[in-house]
Amino acid sequence: MTRHIVSVIGGKDGQAVRSYRSINPARVEQVVAEVGLADAETFAGACRVAAEAQREWAKVPAPVRGRVIASIGRLVEENAETLARLVTEEIGKPYAEALGEVREIVDTCDFFLGEGRRLYGQTVPSEMPDKSLFTFRVPVGVAAIVTAGNFPVAVPSWYLVPALLCGNAVVWKPAEYAAASAHALYRLFAAAGLPDGVLNIVFADGEATFAGLDLALGAGSVQKVGFTGSSAVGRKIGELCGRHLQAPCLELGGKNPMVIMPDADLDLAVEGALFAGFGTAGQRCTSLGTVIVHESIHDEFVARYTAAVHGSVIGDPAGDVICGPLLDHKFAERFEDYLGWVQPHHRVVTGATGRISESSPRGEFTGEGGLYYHPVVVDGVRPDDQIFLEETFGPIVGVTTFQTLDEAIGLANKPGYGLSSSIYTNDPHAAFRFREAVSAGMLSVNNSTSGAEAHLPFGGNGKSGNGSRQSGVWVLDQFTRWQAMNWDYSGRLQKAQMDVAEIVPDRDFRL
């Protein structure tokens, strides 16, 4: 049965100006949800509602807000399988991965439920008597959060959970093509006891969202913007926020390198490259972009990697598969463009490319009814190739070679992204040299480019973000501001740097 969903603002259904159909990419004729999309004014209005609700929410003691976060975690845990099945149905993510994504929400809640008792400030010594200095974390106000749909429930929780814990209200705009999953998560948050207006969900297209955000920033009803999506849109969000003297939290795309040293365990490296390149059909921001393999082991690695890709199962995401379909028609169309970046000097070692069909099957699988694509490994990639320099969101991995570690590091940094990276080696010197020189915000040693844990900082640099970080205690700086207080109880005006006692040393003293 098709779901019909609309925005929820202040606990009430919002208005819609047009509708959008969220489909099942494994069965494109199946409509998962009819989604009512709002206009810019509705988005801006949601921010005003949030601003009213935030004032009272901030008065709730932080440990009590932490108990609400604990309730969210328990509700998600109790509904984990249902939510995971919906994620699989709506975006085609393999069920095992979808279940892991839901688990990440629980992990995030488990971490932050205690942070309500640890939103520590400081007591700081004063340079003058009868005076005390303090620092406090205070909520920023209203956070407008815009998220992508490749991780439709986990990544939003990285924003929503700490933002709410810190005493902010939130207006959340999820991706239209993952609207049903987002709406289900919203309902779980609301059931945990959040007051109306503290969390609002607005379904809108990109144009209306941007215009609404512009209105809200101009009106002063949004104090923080969080965005997960492409680098191109992230730049526009950054420019908009900059005009209002705000620093957004940007988590953008990646061209994530994997360096394979001569001493690497090749079986382990192949396993990591397979998961990083083709898990979630290569549609993670941390998906593997280019394998940078030492020339002495290139042929052996490519042979093993090709065999691993051929042996992997693509198909119905409800089953035991490495990847299912692409997320939506627009991503399939874009992936077709990326395939056009393959040049005559490249060698596609995995065989067929393009959509899996009756005329281009993968074994016995014809991909009937779904947006299934052949996984592609492109050997012979050069540093000036478009396929080397730009993000390719989908199941395609490039391979190139290097001679020295410094050359490998240069290749890893050349595209200008800086999200995730990986190196396979048993040499500590190589691992730590890579760590200090790579531009990525995250790196793995003998592990894939994907696989964030809920208590480590997540985020990138360069074209992958503006240095902001999500997850762990580091995200608290996104959703709080430091306030300094001095309390002088001396009964007189004491002037800093001027009325400070001086103890004079005997500078002529000698032993």
C-alpha positions as CSV (number, residue, x, y, z in Angstrom):
1,M,0.0,0.0,0.0
2,T,1.4,3.4,-1.0
3,R,2.1,5.7,1.9
4,H,1.0,9.4,1.7
5,I,3.2,11.7,3.7
6,V,3.6,15.4,4.2
7,S,5.8,17.8,6.2
8,V,5.2,17.9,10.0
9,I,5.6,21.4,11.6
10,G,4.9,22.1,15.2
11,G,3.3,18.6,15.4
12,K,0.8,19.4,12.6
13,D,0.7,18.3,9.0
14,G,2.2,21.0,6.7
15,Q,0.9,22.3,3.4
16,A,2.1,20.8,0.1
17,V,2.3,22.6,-3.3
18,R,3.0,19.5,-5.4
19,S,3.7,15.8,-5.0
20,Y,6.7,13.6,-5.6
21,R,6.7,9.8,-6.0
22,S,9.4,7.9,-4.0
23,I,10.0,4.6,-5.8
24,N,11.5,1.2,-5.0
25,P,14.7,1.2,-7.2
26,A,14.6,-2.6,-7.2
27,R,11.1,-2.5,-8.7
28,V,10.8,0.9,-10.3
29,E,7.0,0.5,-10.9
30,Q,6.4,0.2,-7.2
31,V,5.7,3.6,-5.5
32,V,6.8,3.5,-1.9
33,A,5.4,6.9,-1.0
34,E,3.5,9.8,-2.4
35,V,5.3,12.8,-0.9
36,G,3.7,16.3,-0.5
37,L,6.4,18.9,-1.2
38,A,6.4,22.2,0.5
39,D,7.4,25.7,-0.8
40,A,10.0,28.1,0.4
41,E,7.7,30.0,2.7
42,T,6.6,26.8,4.4
43,F,10.3,25.9,5.1
44,A,10.9,29.4,6.5
45,G,7.7,29.2,8.6
46,A,8.9,25.9,10.1
47,C,12.1,27.7,11.2
48,R,10.0,30.3,13.0
49,V,8.0,27.6,14.7
50,A,11.2,25.9,15.8
51,A,12.5,29.2,17.1
52,E,9.5,29.5,19.4
53,A,9.8,25.9,20.6
54,Q,13.5,26.1,21.2
55,R,13.2,28.7,24.0
56,E,11.4,26.3,26.2
57,W,13.4,23.2,25.1
58,A,16.6,24.9,26.1
59,K,15.2,25.3,29.7
60,V,14.8,21.6,30.1
61,P,17.9,20.4,32.1
62,A,20.5,18.7,29.8
63,P,20.4,15.4,31.8
64,V,16.6,15.3,31.1
65,R,17.2,15.9,27.5
66,G,19.7,13.0,27.6
67,R,16.9,10.8,28.8
68,V,14.8,11.7,25.8
69,I,17.8,10.7,23.6
70,A,17.9,7.4,25.5
71,S,14.2,6.8,24.7
72,I,14.9,7.5,21.0
73,G,17.6,4.9,21.0
74,R,15.4,2.3,22.7
75,L,12.5,3.0,20.3
76,V,14.7,2.7,17.3
77,E,16.1,-0.5,18.6
78,E,12.7,-2.0,19.2
79,N,11.7,-1.0,15.6
80,A,15.1,-1.8,14.0
81,E,14.0,-4.6,11.6
82,T,10.9,-2.6,10.4
83,L,12.9,0.5,9.8
84,A,15.7,-1.4,8.0
85,R,13.2,-3.2,5.7
86,L,11.8,0.2,4.8
87,V,15.3,1.6,4.0
88,T,15.9,-1.5,1.8
89,E,12.6,-1.0,0.0
90,E,13.0,2.7,-0.6
91,I,16.6,3.1,-1.6
92,G,17.7,-0.5,-2.5
93,K,20.3,-0.8,0.2
94,P,21.0,-4.5,1.0
95,Y,19.1,-5.5,4.1
96,A,22.3,-6.4,6.1
97,E,23.7,-2.9,5.5
98,A,20.3,-1.3,6.2
99,L,20.2,-3.1,9.6
100,G,23.7,-1.9,10.3
101,E,22.7,1.7,9.4
102,V,19.8,1.5,11.9
103,R,22.2,0.1,14.5
104,E,24.3,3.2,14.0
105,I,21.4,5.4,15.2
106,V,21.2,3.3,18.4
107,D,25.0,3.6,18.9
108,T,24.7,7.4,18.4
109,C,22.0,7.6,21.0
110,D,23.9,5.4,23.4
111,F,26.9,7.7,23.2
112,F,25.0,11.0,23.6
113,L,22.5,10.0,26.3
114,G,25.3,10.4,28.8
115,E,26.6,13.7,27.2
116,G,23.6,15.4,28.8
117,R,25.5,15.0,32.1
118,R,28.8,16.0,30.5
119,L,28.1,19.3,28.7
120,Y,30.9,20.6,30.9
121,G,32.0,24.2,31.2
122,Q,35.1,25.3,33.1
123,T,36.0,27.2,36.2
124,V,39.0,29.3,35.3
125,P,41.4,31.1,37.8
126,S,41.3,34.9,37.6
127,E,44.4,37.1,37.6
128,M,42.7,39.2,40.3
129,P,41.4,38.4,43.8
130,D,37.7,38.0,44.7
131,K,36.9,37.3,41.1
132,S,35.8,34.0,39.4
133,L,35.8,33.1,35.7
134,F,33.5,30.5,34.0
135,T,32.8,29.1,30.6
136,F,29.5,27.5,29.5
137,R,28.2,25.6,26.5
138,V,25.0,27.2,25.3
139,P,22.7,26.0,22.4
140,V,23.0,27.8,19.1
141,G,19.2,28.0,18.6
142,V,17.6,26.6,15.5
143,A,19.5,24.1,13.3
144,A,18.4,23.6,9.7
145,I,19.5,20.2,8.6
146,V,19.5,19.0,5.0
147,T,20.5,15.4,4.3
148,A,21.1,13.1,1.4
149,G,19.3,9.8,1.0
150,N,22.1,7.2,0.6
151,F,22.1,6.9,4.4
152,P,18.5,8.1,5.0
153,V,18.4,7.4,8.8
154,A,22.0,7.0,10.1
155,V,23.5,10.3,8.9
156,P,20.5,12.4,9.9
157,S,20.9,11.0,13.4
158,W,24.5,12.4,13.5
159,Y,22.9,15.8,13.3
160,L,19.6,15.4,15.1
161,V,20.7,13.6,18.2
162,P,23.5,16.0,19.3
163,A,21.5,19.1,18.2
164,L,18.5,18.1,20.3
165,L,20.7,17.1,23.2
166,C,22.4,20.4,23.3
167,G,19.0,22.3,23.6
168,N,18.5,23.3,20.0
169,A,15.3,22.9,17.9
170,V,15.7,21.4,14.4
171,V,14.1,21.8,11.0
172,W,15.1,18.7,9.0
173,K,14.8,18.5,5.2
174,P,15.6,14.9,4.0
175,A,16.0,13.8,0.4
176,E,12.8,13.4,-1.4
177,Y,13.7,9.9,-2.8
178,A,14.1,8.7,0.8
179,A,11.1,10.5,2.3
180,A,9.3,7.4,3.7
181,S,12.4,6.3,5.7
182,A,12.9,9.8,7.0
183,H,9.3,10.2,8.0
184,A,9.5,6.9,9.9
185,L,12.5,8.1,11.8
186,Y,10.8,11.4,12.6
187,R,7.9,9.4,14.1
188,L,10.2,7.5,16.3
189,F,11.8,10.7,17.5
190,A,8.4,12.3,18.2
191,A,7.2,9.2,20.1
192,A,10.2,9.6,22.5
193,G,8.4,12.7,24.0
194,L,9.9,15.6,22.1
195,P,7.6,18.7,22.5
196,D,5.9,19.9,19.3
197,G,8.0,22.2,17.3
198,V,11.4,21.0,18.7
199,L,11.8,18.7,15.7
200,N,10.1,19.5,12.4
201,I,10.4,17.6,9.1
202,V,9.9,19.5,5.8
203,F,9.8,17.7,2.5
204,A,10.8,20.1,-0.3
205,D,12.9,20.1,-3.5
206,G,16.3,21.7,-3.6
207,E,15.2,25.0,-5.1
208,A,12.5,25.6,-2.5
209,T,14.8,24.5,0.3
210,F,17.5,26.9,-0.7
211,A,15.0,29.8,-1.1
212,G,13.5,28.9,2.3
213,L,16.8,28.8,3.9
214,D,17.7,32.2,2.5
215,L,14.5,33.6,4.0
216,A,15.1,32.0,7.4
217,L,18.7,33.2,7.6
218,G,17.6,36.7,6.6
219,A,15.0,36.7,9.3
220,G,17.4,35.4,11.9
221,S,15.4,32.3,12.7
222,V,18.2,29.8,11.8
223,Q,21.5,29.9,13.7
224,K,23.2,26.7,12.3
225,V,23.0,24.9,8.9
226,G,24.0,21.3,8.5
227,F,24.3,19.9,5.0
228,T,25.2,16.4,3.6
229,G,25.4,16.2,-0.1
230,S,27.5,17.0,-3.2
231,S,30.4,19.4,-3.2
232,A,28.7,21.6,-5.8
233,V,25.6,22.2,-3.6
234,G,27.8,22.4,-0.5
235,R,29.6,25.4,-2.0
236,K,26.3,27.2,-2.6
237,I,25.2,26.5,1.0
238,G,28.5,27.8,2.2
239,E,28.2,30.9,0.2
240,L,24.7,31.5,1.4
241,C,25.7,31.0,5.1
242,G,28.7,33.2,4.7
243,R,26.6,36.1,3.6
244,H,24.9,35.8,7.0
245,L,28.2,35.3,8.9
246,Q,27.4,31.7,9.7
247,A,29.7,28.7,9.4
248,P,27.7,25.7,8.2
249,C,28.6,22.0,9.0
250,L,29.3,20.6,5.5
251,E,29.8,16.9,4.9
252,L,30.3,16.6,1.1
253,G,31.6,14.2,-1.5
254,G,34.8,12.3,-1.8
255,K,37.3,10.8,-4.2
256,N,38.7,8.4,-1.6
257,P,42.0,6.7,-2.3
258,M,43.3,3.3,-1.2
259,V,47.1,2.9,-1.3
260,I,48.4,-0.7,-1.5
261,M,52.0,-1.1,-0.5
262,P,54.3,-3.9,-1.7
263,D,54.1,-5.6,1.7
264,A,50.3,-5.6,1.9
265,D,48.2,-8.6,2.6
266,L,46.6,-8.8,-0.9
267,D,43.7,-10.9,0.1
268,L,42.8,-8.5,2.9
269,A,43.3,-5.5,0.5
270,V,41.0,-7.1,-2.1
271,E,38.3,-7.7,0.5
272,G,38.5,-4.1,1.6
273,A,38.5,-2.8,-1.9
274,L,35.5,-4.9,-2.8
275,F,33.4,-3.6,0.1
276,A,34.6,0.0,-0.2
277,G,34.1,0.1,-4.0
278,F,30.8,-1.7,-4.4
279,G,29.0,-1.9,-1.0
280,T,25.9,0.3,-1.2
281,A,26.5,0.1,-5.0
282,G,29.4,2.6,-4.6
283,Q,27.0,5.3,-3.4
284,R,28.7,6.2,-0.1
285,C,30.5,9.5,0.4
286,T,33.3,7.3,1.6
287,S,33.2,4.8,-1.3
288,L,36.5,3.9,-2.9
289,G,37.4,6.1,-5.8
290,T,40.9,5.0,-6.9
291,V,43.1,2.1,-5.9
292,I,46.8,3.3,-5.9
293,V,48.7,0.1,-6.0
294,H,52.5,-0.4,-6.1
295,E,53.7,-1.3,-9.6
296,S,55.4,-4.5,-8.4
297,I,52.1,-6.0,-7.2
298,H,49.8,-4.3,-9.7
299,D,49.1,-7.3,-11.9
300,E,48.5,-9.7,-9.1
301,F,46.2,-7.3,-7.3
302,V,44.1,-6.5,-10.4
303,A,43.7,-10.2,-11.2
304,R,42.5,-11.0,-7.6
305,Y,40.3,-7.9,-7.5
306,T,38.7,-8.7,-10.9
307,A,38.0,-12.3,-9.7
308,A,36.5,-11.0,-6.5
309,V,34.2,-8.6,-8.4
310,H,33.1,-11.4,-10.8
311,G,32.4,-13.6,-7.8
312,S,30.2,-11.1,-5.9
313,V,26.5,-11.2,-6.0
314,I,24.3,-8.3,-7.3
315,G,20.6,-8.6,-7.0
316,D,17.5,-8.2,-4.8
317,P,18.7,-6.1,-1.8
318,A,16.5,-8.2,0.4
319,G,18.9,-11.1,-0.2
320,D,22.6,-11.8,0.6
321,V,24.1,-9.5,-2.0
322,I,27.1,-7.1,-2.1
323,C,24.9,-4.4,-3.7
324,G,21.5,-3.9,-5.1
325,P,20.2,-1.1,-7.4
326,L,21.2,2.5,-7.7
327,L,19.3,4.8,-5.4
328,D,16.9,6.5,-8.0
329,H,16.6,7.3,-11.6
330,K,18.6,10.5,-11.4
331,F,21.6,8.6,-9.9
332,A,21.3,6.0,-12.7
333,E,21.3,8.8,-15.3
334,R,24.3,10.4,-13.7
335,F,26.2,7.1,-13.5
336,E,25.7,6.7,-17.2
337,D,27.6,10.0,-17.6
338,Y,30.4,8.7,-15.5
339,L,30.8,5.7,-17.7
340,G,31.4,8.1,-20.5
341,W,34.6,9.2,-18.8
342,V,36.2,5.8,-19.6
343,Q,38.8,6.6,-22.3
344,P,40.5,4.5,-25.0
345,H,43.7,4.3,-22.9
346,H,41.7,2.7,-20.1
347,R,41.1,-1.0,-19.6
348,V,37.8,-2.2,-18.1
349,V,38.9,-5.4,-16.5
350,T,35.5,-6.5,-15.2
351,G,33.8,-6.8,-18.6
352,A,30.3,-5.4,-19.3
353,T,29.4,-1.9,-18.3
354,G,26.0,-0.1,-18.0
355,R,22.7,-1.3,-16.9
356,I,22.1,-5.0,-16.2
357,S,19.4,-6.2,-18.5
358,E,18.2,-9.2,-20.5
359,S,20.5,-8.1,-23.3
360,S,23.4,-7.5,-20.9
361,P,22.9,-9.9,-18.0
362,R,25.2,-10.6,-15.1
363,G,25.3,-14.3,-15.2
364,E,21.7,-15.4,-15.0
365,F,20.6,-12.1,-13.4
366,T,18.9,-9.8,-15.8
367,G,18.0,-7.0,-13.3
368,E,14.4,-7.0,-14.5
369,G,12.4,-4.1,-13.1
370,G,15.3,-2.4,-11.2
371,L,18.1,0.1,-11.6
372,Y,20.9,-2.5,-11.5
373,Y,24.3,-1.8,-13.0
374,H,27.4,-3.8,-13.7
375,P,30.3,-3.1,-11.3
376,V,33.2,-1.6,-13.1
377,V,36.9,-1.6,-12.5
378,V,38.9,0.6,-14.8
379,D,42.7,0.0,-15.0
380,G,45.3,2.3,-16.5
381,V,43.8,5.5,-14.9
382,R,46.1,8.6,-15.2
383,P,46.3,11.5,-12.8
384,D,44.9,14.0,-15.3
385,D,41.9,11.8,-16.2
386,Q,38.5,13.1,-15.3
387,I,37.7,9.7,-13.8
388,F,40.7,10.1,-11.5
389,L,40.0,13.7,-10.4
390,E,36.2,13.8,-9.8
391,E,33.8,11.9,-7.6
392,T,32.0,9.0,-9.4
393,F,29.0,8.2,-7.3
394,G,28.2,4.6,-8.2
395,P,29.8,1.2,-8.7
396,I,33.0,2.2,-10.5
397,V,36.6,2.1,-9.2
398,G,39.8,3.3,-10.9
399,V,43.2,1.7,-10.6
400,T,46.6,3.4,-11.0
401,T,50.2,2.6,-10.0
402,F,53.0,4.2,-8.0
403,Q,56.7,3.6,-7.3
404,T,57.4,5.5,-4.1
405,L,55.3,6.3,-1.0
406,D,55.7,10.0,-1.6
407,E,54.4,9.5,-5.1
408,A,51.4,7.6,-3.7
409,I,50.6,10.3,-1.2
410,G,50.8,12.9,-4.0
411,L,48.3,10.9,-6.1
412,A,46.0,10.4,-3.1
413,N,45.8,14.2,-2.5
414,K,45.7,15.3,-6.1
415,P,41.9,15.3,-6.7
416,G,41.5,17.9,-3.9
417,Y,39.0,16.1,-1.9
418,G,39.8,15.1,1.7
419,L,37.2,12.8,3.2
420,S,38.4,9.3,3.7
421,S,41.5,7.3,2.7
422,S,43.1,3.9,3.3
423,I,46.5,2.3,3.2
424,Y,47.3,-1.4,3.3
425,T,50.8,-2.1,4.8
426,N,52.5,-3.9,7.6
427,D,55.2,-1.2,7.9
428,P,54.5,1.3,10.7
429,H,56.7,3.9,9.1
430,A,54.7,3.8,5.9
431,A,51.4,4.0,7.9
432,F,52.4,7.0,9.9
433,R,54.0,8.8,7.0
434,F,50.8,8.4,5.1
435,R,48.8,9.6,8.1
436,E,50.8,12.8,8.5
437,A,50.8,13.7,4.8
438,V,47.3,12.6,3.5
439,S,44.8,15.4,3.2
440,A,41.8,13.3,4.3
441,G,40.0,13.9,7.6
442,M,39.8,10.1,8.1
443,L,42.1,7.3,7.3
444,S,42.2,3.5,7.8
445,V,45.2,1.2,8.0
446,N,44.5,-2.3,6.7
447,N,40.8,-1.5,6.4
448,S,38.5,-0.1,3.8
449,T,37.7,3.6,3.2
450,S,34.2,3.0,4.6
451,G,33.1,2.2,8.1
452,A,32.7,5.1,10.6
453,E,32.2,4.4,14.2
454,A,29.7,6.6,16.2
455,H,32.3,7.9,18.7
456,L,35.0,9.1,16.2
457,P,35.0,12.5,14.4
458,F,33.6,12.2,10.9
459,G,34.2,14.8,8.2
460,G,36.5,16.1,5.5
461,N,38.6,18.9,4.1
462,G,39.0,20.5,0.8
463,K,36.2,19.7,-1.6
464,S,34.9,17.2,1.0
465,G,33.9,19.8,3.5
466,N,34.9,22.9,5.5
467,G,36.7,21.1,8.3
468,S,33.6,20.7,10.5
469,R,33.2,17.3,12.2
470,Q,30.3,15.1,13.1
471,S,30.0,12.4,15.7
472,G,31.6,11.9,19.1
473,V,32.3,14.9,21.4
474,W,33.6,16.9,18.5
475,V,30.2,17.5,17.0
476,L,29.2,19.4,20.2
477,D,31.1,22.4,18.9
478,Q,28.7,22.5,15.9
479,F,25.6,22.8,18.1
480,T,26.8,24.8,21.0
481,R,28.6,28.1,21.5
482,W,31.1,28.9,24.2
483,Q,30.0,31.7,26.6
484,A,32.5,33.3,28.9
485,M,31.5,34.8,32.3
486,N,33.4,36.7,34.9
487,W,32.0,37.4,38.3
488,D,33.7,40.1,40.4
489,Y,32.6,40.1,44.1
490,S,35.4,42.4,45.4
491,G,33.0,45.3,45.6
492,R,35.3,47.5,43.4
493,L,36.1,47.9,39.8
494,Q,39.1,45.7,38.9
495,K,40.5,46.2,35.5
496,A,42.0,43.2,33.7
497,Q,45.7,43.7,32.7
498,M,45.8,46.9,34.7
499,D,44.9,46.1,38.4
500,V,47.0,43.0,38.6
501,A,49.3,42.3,41.5
502,E,53.0,42.2,40.5
503,I,55.6,40.2,42.3
504,V,59.0,41.6,41.5
505,P,61.9,39.2,41.2
506,D,65.5,40.0,42.2
507,R,67.0,39.9,38.7
508,D,70.5,40.7,40.0
509,F,70.6,37.5,42.1
510,R,73.4,35.2,41.3
511,L,74.6,31.9,42.9
